Amino acid sequence: MRGYLLRRLPSALLVLLLASLLVFAVLRLVPGDPAAVLAGPDASAEAEAAIRASLGLDDPLPAQYARWIGGLLTGDLGPSYAIGGRTADLIGDGIGATVELTLGALLFVVVLGAAFGIVGATSRNRWLRGTVRILTTGALAVPPFVTGVLLVLLFAVLLGVLPPGGRVPLLTAPDLGVQYLLLPALCLALPSAAVLGRYLEDSIGRALSEDYVRTATAAGIAPRRLLWRHALPNALPPVVTLLGMQTGHLLGGAVLVEAIFAWPGLGQLAEQALVRRDYPVVQDLLLLLVTVFVLVQLVTDLVHAWLDPRIRWE
């Protein structure tokens, strides 16, 4: 397993390097000047030039990139241009809320995806299978901003059992924190749970159609034992890979969901930074997202290799 990890590390580092170059270049191509935003609409050209020089935006692009990467490697993310304060402090204030939302959504993805996949693959009730198919199709077809509004209308307005937005940290007040977490986590999780359920249903169906399963069924082995001891373990390795990819999608989708439910995480910070052309905050957030995605994929590959030793041998 250690050798497999060492073989995967160079490609992961290369992805991070290319991502940093892409993030840096794209932000400079976006219309808008941070100096003009900071100076205001009535500022003179001289004032804008002075601000641009003080921020180092007049330096050559390679020098700006080297300064950014050097700060990342030394742990100095620098100051925020427009929002104010240190970039590391701003990210630190919001990362806990985003991690809490993502983990809550990931729990929903695993539970709902497993339920959709197992019921869809094994149930003999045609109506139940049809209901699962309708639910997964709806979760994939309806965008999260519509799902979020519908969830708020149903559970917060009509039923009045859950708050419509905001956040109470789980560690501060677990009972209240769960109530505030349920709706945004469910909204974020539904599309990924539908994808995972569909894929798991197909994987279990293929596993149950293998010759050894038919032979075991003819020998009188209980269907439940065949599912949990044979079919499901054989279906898990590719599903784990898909789950890792969906975790990355959850991190990206959290930006929109946080805006819908007024969740004070990195999504709101990214929105503020983009509007104000706050380069340090935006590029650090984007590279952080890529880094987390790469790490999740690396862990996913390790779990896949552990479940399927053929991956390690290859």
N, C-alpha and C positions, 0 to 999 in steps of 0.2 A: 504493500500500500504506500509506503514512503517513496519508493521509486516512481510509482504512478503519479504521486503528488509533485515530485520534482520535475517530471516530464511536462506537467500541466502549467507550472509556474511561469516559464518564459512566455507562453502565449498570453497568459493573463496580464503580465507586465507590459507586453506589446500593445494589448488592447487599451490599457490605461494611458500609455504614452500617446497613441493615436487619438484617443478621446480627448485628452488635454489639448492637443493641437487643434482639433476640430472645434471644441468649445471656445477656445481663445479666438479662433478665426471668425467663427459665426457671429459672436458678440460684436466684433469690430465691423462686421458687414451690416448689422442691423441699423436702420436709419435712426439718427438722434445722437446728440452730443451730451455726455454727462456734464461738461462744463456749462453748456447753455441751460440745462435743467437747473443746475445749482445757482447760476447767476440770476435766473429769472428772465421774464420776457422783455423787461425794460433795460437790461444791463448793456453796457457798451462793449464794443469788440475788445477793447483793452482789458476790461474786467474779465471777460471770458478767457482771453489769452492768459491772464495771470492765474486764473483758476486751473486752466489746463496745464500750465507749467508746474504749478504746485502739486498737482496730482500725478505728474510724470507722464501725462498723455502725449506730450510732445516728443518723448523718447522714441527711438526706432522700435518697431514691433518686436524684433528679436530680443531687445533689451527688456521690454515690458514682459515678454513671456518668461525670460530667464529669471527676472525678479519675482514673478508670481510663483514659478516652480520652486525657486530657492526658498521662498517663504513657506510653502507647503512642506518641504522637506525638513525645515527647521521648526515647524509648528507655529510660525508667525503668519497668520492669515491677513494681517494688516487691518487698517481701519475701513469702515464703511464710508463710501463717498457721500451718500444722500440720507440714509436712514439714521445714521449716527451710531457711535459706539464701535467696539471692536467686532470684526466679522465673526471671530470664534465665539464671542459671547452671544451674538444674535443666533447663530446656528445652535449653540448649546441650549439656549432657551426654548427653541422650537423642536429640537430633535426628539425629546422625550415624548411629546404629544404625537408626533408622526409615527414613532416606533410603536407606541401604545395602540394607535389606530390600525397600523399595518398588522400587528400581531393578532389583534382582535378579529380583523378581517381574514387573516390566514386560518384562524381557528374555524371560522364559519366556512371557509373554502374546503377545508379537510372534512368537516362533519357533513356539510350539505353535498359536496362532491361524492363522498363515499356512499351516502344514502342514495343519491340519484343513480350512481353507477351500479350498485349492487341490486337495487330494486329493478332498475331497467333491464338488467341482464338475467335476473333469476326469477322474477315474479311471473306467475302463470295467470295473473289477473289482467286481462286486456285493458280494462278501464284504469287500473293503477298505472300500468306502463304508459298509457296514453296521457294520463295526468302528468307524469314525470316528464314526458316529451314536451308537453305544452309549457310546463314551468321552465325547462331549460331553454326552449326556443324563445320564450318571452324574456328571460334574463339576458340572452344574447342580443335580441333585437332592440330592446328598449335601452336608450342611452342612460348613463348614471344620473345625469341632471334631472331627467324625467322620473326615474325611479326614486331619487331622493325626495322630490316634491310629493310624489304619491305616498311615500312612507310617512312623511311629515303630516300630510292631510289625514291619513288613516289613523296613525298611532298617537299623534300629538293633538290634532284638531278634533277629529270625530270621536275617538275613544278617550283621549286625554290621559293615556297611561305612561307616556314617555315624553321627555322634554324635546322641543323642536331643534335645539342647537345649543352650542356652548360646550364647555368641558369642565369636569371636576376630576382631578388626578385620582387614579385608582389607589395609589398609595396613601393619599390623604383621607379619602372617604370611599372605601370600596363599594358600599351599597349604592351611593349616589353616582360614583364613577361608572359603574356598569350600566346604569340607566342612561347616562349621557353617551356612552360608547355604543350601545346596541344599534341604533339607527344608522349612524355613519359607517360602522363596521359592516353591517348587513348590506348597505347600499354599495359599498366598495367591493364586497365579496361576491355578489350575485353573478356577474359575468364570468369570473374565473371559476366559480363553483360549477356553473353550467358547462364550461369547457372541460373541466376535470371529470365531471360526471359522464359526459358523452364519451370521452376517451377511455375512462375506466370501464364503462359498459361494453365498449367494443373489445377491450383487452380481455375482460372476463369471458365474453362470448367466444373469442378465439381460443382461450385456454380450455373452456368447457367442451369445445369441439375436437380436442386432441384425441388421438386413438386411446391413450392410456386412461383418459377420463371415461370414455365409453366402455372400455374394458372393466374399469372399476365399478361403473354403474351396473353393468351386467352381473358383476360378482356380488351385488347387494350392498355396496358401501353407501351409507347415507348421503344424500345430496348436500346436507349442511357440512359434513366433514370434507367432502370433495371441494366445496367452495373455500373453506377457511384453511385447509391443510395443503391444498394443491393448486387450485385455479387462481386464487387471490395472490399467493406468493409469486407465482409465475407471471402474473400481470403487473406486479408492482414496479419492477425496474424502469420501464419506459414512463410509467405514471409519475414516478419520483422526478424524472427529468422534466416532465411537463409542469409539475408543481413548482420546481425551481424557476422555470420561465415565468409562471404566473405570479410568483412572488415579486419579480421585477416589475411586472405590470401593476401590481398593487401599489408599489412605491410611486410609480408614475401617476396612477389614477388618484392617489391620495391628494394631489394638488387640487383637482376639481372638487372632490368630495369635501375637503376642508373648507372650500369657499361656500358650498351649499349649506353646511351645518355650522358655520362660524367656528370651526375647530382651529384653535390657535397653534398650528404646527408649521412645518417648513413650507407648506403650500402657500399660506398667507404671506410668509416672508418672501418667497420667490415672486409672488405677484407684486408686492410693494417694490422689490428691487428691480423688476423688469420695467415697471412703469417709470421709475426714476433713473433708469440707466445706471444702476449701481453695479458696475462691473465686478468688483471683488466679491460681492455677495452672490451674484448670479453664477459666476464661473465656479466658485467654490461649491455652491449647491449642486450644480449640474455634475461636476466631477465627483462629488460625494455620492450622488445617485448612481453614476456609472460604477464607482468603486464597490458600492454595496451590491449592485447587480452582478459584478464579476465575482465577488466573494461568494454570493449565493450560488452561482453556477458552479464554482469550484467545489463547494461543499456538496452540491447535488451530484456532481460527477463522482465524488468520493463515495457517497452513499450508493450510487448506481453500481460502481465497481465492487463495493462490498456485497451488494445483493446478487450481482452477476459476476462471478470470478473470471468469466471469459473476457470481460473488458480489461482486466488487469493483465491477462496473458497477452492480449493483442498489443 
